[in-house]
Amino acid sequence: MIHFLRMPNWDLIPNLIYGFLERNGGVSARPFDTLNLSYRVGDDPASVKSNWHRVKNRLGLDGLPIVTLKQVHGDHIVTLSNPASKDAGEGDALVTRTPHTILGILTADCVPILLVDPSTRVVAAVHAGWRGTLLGITEKAVQHLKAHFAVHTENLQAALGPAIGGCCYEIESHIFERIQARWGPDSEPAWSSHGERGNLDLRTLITHQLYGAGLKETQVFRVGPCTSCSPDFFSYRRERKETGRQLSFIGWLS
Ligand SMILES: [Zn+2]
């Protein structure tokens, strides 16, 4: 059975479709079991194709593409104005206000961030690991929505989906020093140091970046557990790099 996590207050937004999928309910064999949706991780393409069919059936999206990117841990934002292709090229964020256009982000520990402004009917989907977070891709996505879609910050809502937590995400301290040099005190609540290494909570860091971009506590939500702690999600760290990718998606049905 395919399960996905939702945001209770987003169900009231007309024609919006969105969710954070778990890893169960697909056909892929180990180590991609079972609902791997990435063609780029070494899984059998026939299994991945079958998984995409299952997802579209489950969501009632037959014939409607879910657009994904070749994610590269950068800060390039791609705006979609027509739903023609399911492949949007290279980048780490997608934005649209076009009907029948569903945006997808694939992750296994990195943070999937979904943004919606119900008043201008603009949505965005962002992929952020430590590199994208250092570059401030989520904050840049907010600035992009303001500059190109006349979005007012007070109308935005952000949902940070299942991602590796501070409990499990240990990195070298020099990486955090780069983050701290760029983001200053905003970065400190996300870090707990133990010498040469420390634990980083990406969702806490991104939440503070969003506050810095003008969003309030009532506009930023955390959905789902730590991917490394929960067997219901793919985790790059827990599976020692060989694993699948889960989908987070958002778009307009009409
Ligand atoms: Zn954990």
Residues whose N, C-alpha, C, O or C-beta is under 5 A from the ligand:
A	BS01	ZN	G165 C167 C168 C226 S228 C229
